[in-house]
Amino acid sequence: MKKILNSPDTFIKDMLTGLYKAHSDVYTYVNDDIHSLVKKNITPGKVGLATGGGSGHLPLFLGYVGDGMLDGCSIGEVFQSSSAEQMHEVTKAIDTGAGVLYIYGNYGGDRMNFDMAAEMADFEDDIKVNTVIGRDDVSSNHKENRRGVAGIFFVYKVAGAAAAEMLSLEEVTRLAQKAADNVATMGVALSPCTIPRVGHPSFELAEDEMEIGMGIHGEAGIRRGKLDTADRIVDEMLEPVLADMDLQEGDEVAVLMNGLGATPLEEQYVSYNRVHEVLSEKGIKIFKVYTGEYATSMEMAGMSISLFKLDAELKKYLCRPANTPFFTQLQL
């Protein structure tokens, strides 16, 4: 294992300490716990937006805390959920009287702990909490069981813009759920990642192999086989995404090309070239393209493709400005 760290046992502590020092103008933490990150200068009367999950996926999850997006994030160890108590502390810190919306991925530990945190917030603090769960990974055939992966970025973006307009908790929740219902993602892995405390790769892929549909923690995908050309990989990834979304000629989408931690931007643009060709051939309009690392898996090589189906309402909130230490967008 080659990693730049002091000790596997202090990896997340050291990372978070450095992050707070680097971005002290934006981030702070509550309850004397660096795992409970909140945004400074939260607007009074605004719906609070919280997320959370395991480390190892930057900029997911904490990287989307900032202006026009989220207000807080509870942070676990690498690929481990944060605790209900940490989530509860974040909830209390970001509530200014309008309620809080939880947005997080569909993983067992996160669901259990966020549900417990919501119960504590309701019972102990009289804070109204709603929940929207990201389920964009189409590698599973059953939507309720789908993992939340890079496409949750679009849910954050829409919810953050809606909250910034001082909409009610019910309206922010509706828009976030509408965004979640209109995004689909498929990934491909070319190499594994290594969790520092484990010290060895989480799975094995031969030099000439790839796995279509692998999850961001190394969950099994749809098919493992020989590495193919970029165009053929994209075609195989797009097919289930397009089928799931039932996109028709004239529909409009935003595209997210996401690197998993070790994929050069050059390769992402090679892949996007084919995405553009396929969508154009089908008469699907492309409104906006996001390319880069939005949800990673340590140093895993690979990428994911997310499509976000737009209508006038969703486009309005996608276009709003946002500014976090990891993501900036001017008004489109």
C-alpha positions in Angstrom: 0.0 0.0 0.0 1.4 3.4 -1.0 -0.4 6.3 0.5 0.6 9.7 1.8 -0.5 9.5 5.4 0.9 9.5 9.0 -1.0 6.5 10.3 -3.9 4.5 9.0 -5.6 5.0 12.4 -5.4 8.8 12.2 -6.1 9.2 8.5 -9.6 10.7 8.8 -8.7 12.8 11.8 -5.7 14.2 10.1 -7.6 14.8 6.9 -10.4 16.6 8.6 -8.1 18.7 10.7 -6.3 19.9 7.5 -9.6 20.5 5.8 -10.9 22.8 8.6 -7.6 24.7 8.5 -7.7 25.1 4.7 -11.4 26.2 4.6 -11.9 28.0 7.9 -13.9 30.7 6.1 -16.6 28.2 5.2 -16.5 25.2 7.6 -16.6 24.7 11.3 -17.8 21.8 13.5 -20.1 21.4 16.5 -20.1 19.5 19.8 -16.3 19.5 19.8 -16.5 16.7 17.2 -14.7 17.2 13.9 -17.0 14.6 12.3 -19.9 17.0 12.7 -19.2 19.6 10.0 -21.5 22.6 9.4 -21.4 25.7 7.2 -20.6 29.0 8.9 -23.2 31.9 8.5 -26.3 29.9 7.9 -29.2 32.1 6.7 -31.9 32.5 9.5 -35.3 31.1 8.5 -33.9 28.9 5.7 -34.5 25.2 5.5 -31.4 23.3 6.7 -29.9 20.7 4.4 -27.9 17.9 5.8 -26.1 14.9 4.3 -23.6 12.4 5.6 -21.8 9.1 5.0 -18.4 7.5 5.1 -15.2 9.1 4.1 -13.2 8.1 1.1 -15.5 9.7 -1.5 -14.4 13.4 -1.7 -15.9 15.7 -2.7 -18.9 13.6 -1.7 -20.3 14.2 0.9 -18.9 17.1 2.8 -17.6 18.9 -0.3 -21.1 20.1 -1.2 -21.6 22.1 2.0 -21.5 25.7 1.1 -23.5 28.6 -0.4 -26.4 27.5 -2.5 -26.0 23.8 -1.5 -25.9 22.0 1.8 -25.5 23.3 5.4 -24.1 20.3 7.2 -22.5 16.9 7.0 -21.8 14.1 9.5 -18.7 12.3 8.5 -17.8 8.6 9.2 -14.5 6.7 8.8 -13.6 5.4 5.4 -16.7 3.7 3.9 -18.4 3.7 7.3 -21.5 5.6 8.4 -21.3 8.4 10.9 -23.2 8.0 14.1 -26.8 9.0 14.8 -25.5 11.3 17.5 -23.2 13.1 15.1 -26.1 13.5 12.6 -28.3 14.8 15.4 -25.7 17.4 16.4 -25.5 18.6 12.8 -29.3 18.8 12.6 -29.5 21.0 15.7 -26.7 23.3 14.4 -28.3 23.9 11.0 -31.9 24.3 12.1 -33.1 27.9 12.2 -36.8 27.3 12.6 -37.8 26.2 9.1 -36.9 22.5 9.5 -34.2 20.2 8.1 -34.1 18.0 5.0 -31.8 14.9 5.0 -30.4 13.9 1.6 -28.2 10.8 1.6 -27.4 7.6 -0.3 -29.3 4.4 0.0 -27.0 2.4 2.4 -28.2 0.4 5.4 -26.0 2.1 8.0 -26.9 5.6 6.8 -30.6 4.8 6.7 -30.6 3.5 10.3 -28.6 6.3 11.7 -30.3 9.1 9.9 -33.7 7.7 11.0 -32.5 7.6 14.6 -31.2 11.2 14.3 -34.5 12.4 12.9 -36.3 10.8 15.8 -34.0 12.4 18.3 -34.4 15.8 16.6 -38.2 15.5 16.8 -38.4 14.2 20.3 -35.7 16.2 22.0 -35.7 19.4 20.0 -39.0 19.7 18.2 -37.2 19.9 14.8 -39.2 18.8 11.8 -37.0 16.5 9.6 -37.9 15.2 6.1 -35.8 12.8 4.1 -34.9 12.2 0.4 -32.8 9.2 -0.4 -30.6 9.0 -3.5 -31.2 5.8 -5.5 -29.6 6.6 -8.8 -27.4 3.5 -9.5 -29.2 1.5 -12.2 -27.0 -1.5 -11.8 -29.7 -2.9 -9.5 -33.0 -3.9 -11.2 -35.1 -3.0 -8.1 -35.3 0.7 -7.6 -35.9 0.6 -3.9 -32.6 -1.3 -3.4 -30.5 0.9 -5.6 -27.4 2.6 -4.2 -27.0 6.4 -4.1 -23.9 7.3 -6.1 -22.7 10.4 -8.1 -26.1 11.4 -9.3 -27.0 12.6 -5.8 -25.0 15.7 -6.8 -28.0 16.9 -8.8 -30.3 16.4 -5.8 -28.0 18.5 -3.7 -27.9 21.2 -6.3 -31.7 21.5 -6.8 -32.4 21.3 -3.0 -29.7 23.8 -2.2 -31.1 26.3 -4.7 -34.7 25.8 -3.6 -33.7 26.3 0.1 -31.7 29.4 -0.8 -34.9 30.9 -2.3 -36.4 30.4 1.2 -39.0 27.9 0.1 -40.8 25.8 2.7 -39.6 22.5 3.9 -42.4 20.8 2.0 -41.4 22.5 -1.2 -37.7 21.9 -0.8 -38.5 18.2 -0.1 -40.8 18.0 -3.2 -38.1 19.4 -5.5 -35.3 17.3 -4.0 -37.5 14.2 -4.5 -38.4 15.2 -8.0 -34.7 15.6 -8.8 -33.9 12.2 -7.2 -36.6 10.6 -9.4 -35.1 12.0 -12.6 -31.5 11.0 -12.3 -29.9 7.7 -13.2 -26.2 6.5 -13.0 -24.0 3.7 -14.2 -20.4 3.1 -13.3 -17.4 1.1 -14.5 -14.3 0.1 -12.4 -10.9 -0.6 -13.9 -9.0 -1.0 -10.6 -9.6 -1.4 -6.9 -9.1 1.0 -4.0 -7.3 0.4 -0.7 -8.8 1.4 2.7 -5.9 2.6 4.8 -6.8 0.6 7.9 -7.2 -2.6 5.8 -3.9 -2.1 3.9 -4.7 -4.1 0.8 -7.0 -3.7 -2.2 -10.7 -4.2 -1.5 -11.1 -6.5 -4.6 -9.0 -7.7 -7.5 -9.3 -6.9 -11.2 -6.7 -8.1 -13.7 -4.8 -5.6 -15.8 -7.0 -6.4 -18.8 -10.3 -6.5 -16.9 -13.1 -4.1 -16.1 -16.4 -4.4 -14.1 -19.5 -2.7 -15.4 -21.9 -1.5 -12.6 -19.5 -1.8 -9.7 -20.4 0.3 -6.7 -18.3 3.0 -5.1 -17.4 0.7 -2.2 -16.5 -2.2 -4.5 -20.0 -3.7 -4.5 -20.4 -6.3 -7.2 -21.5 -5.0 -10.6 -23.4 -6.4 -13.5 -20.6 -7.9 -15.6 -16.9 -8.5 -15.3 -15.0 -8.9 -18.6 -12.1 -7.8 -20.8 -11.3 -4.1 -21.0 -12.9 -2.7 -24.1 -12.7 0.5 -26.1 -14.1 3.7 -24.6 -17.0 3.9 -27.1 -18.1 0.3 -26.4 -17.8 0.9 -22.6 -20.0 4.0 -22.9 -22.5 2.2 -25.0 -22.8 -0.6 -22.5 -23.1 1.9 -19.6 -25.7 4.2 -21.3 -28.0 1.4 -22.4 -29.5 0.7 -19.0 -29.5 4.3 -18.0 -31.5 5.3 -21.1 -33.9 2.3 -20.6 -34.5 3.3 -17.0 -35.2 6.9 -17.8 -37.4 6.3 -20.9 -35.9 9.3 -22.6 -37.6 10.4 -25.8 -36.6 12.5 -28.7 -36.8 16.2 -27.7 -36.1 15.5 -24.0 -33.4 17.5 -22.3 -30.7 16.3 -19.9 -27.7 17.4 -17.9 -24.8 15.0 -18.0 -22.4 14.2 -15.2 -19.1 12.5 -16.2 -17.6 11.5 -12.9 -14.1 10.1 -12.2 -13.7 7.6 -9.4 -10.4 9.0 -8.1 -7.7 7.9 -10.6 -9.2 8.5 -14.0 -7.6 11.4 -16.0 -9.9 14.1 -17.3 -8.6 13.2 -20.8 -10.2 9.8 -20.5 -13.4 11.3 -19.3 -13.6 13.6 -22.3 -12.9 10.7 -24.6 -15.8 9.0 -23.0 -18.1 12.1 -23.2 -17.5 12.3 -26.9 -19.4 9.0 -27.3 -22.1 10.1 -24.8 -22.7 13.2 -26.9 -22.9 11.1 -30.1 -25.4 8.6 -28.6 -27.7 11.3 -27.1 -27.5 13.4 -30.3 -28.4 10.4 -32.4 -31.5 9.9 -30.3 -32.5 13.5 -30.5 -31.9 14.1 -26.7 -30.9 17.6 -26.0 -27.9 18.3 -23.7 -28.3 21.3 -21.6 -25.2 21.2 -19.3 -22.2 18.9 -18.9 -20.3 18.5 -15.6 -17.0 16.7 -15.9 -14.5 15.8 -13.1 -14.5 14.1 -9.7 -17.8 14.5 -8.0 -18.0 11.1 -6.1 -14.8 9.1 -5.8 -13.7 5.9 -4.2 -10.2 6.6 -2.9 -7.9 5.8 -5.8 -10.2 3.6 -7.8 -9.8 3.9 -11.6 -13.0 4.1 -13.5 -15.9 6.5 -14.0 -19.7 6.9 -13.8 -22.2 8.5 -16.2 -25.2 10.2 -14.7 -28.1 11.7 -16.8 -30.5 14.2 -15.2 -33.8 14.6 -17.0 -34.9 18.2 -17.0 -38.0 20.2 -17.2 -38.4 23.9 -16.8 -38.7 23.7 -13.0 -35.7 21.5 -12.4 -33.6 23.5 -14.9 -34.4 26.7 -13.0 -32.9 25.3 -9.8 -30.0 23.6 -11.6 -29.0 27.0 -13.1 -28.8 28.8 -9.7 -25.3 29.7 -8.5 -23.5 27.7 -5.8 -20.2 28.1 -4.1 -18.4 25.5 -1.9 -14.7 24.7 -1.5 -15.1 21.8 -3.9 -17.8 23.1 -6.4 -18.5 26.5 -7.9 -21.1 27.5 -10.4 -22.2 30.9 -11.6 -25.8 31.6 -12.5 -26.4 29.8 -15.8 
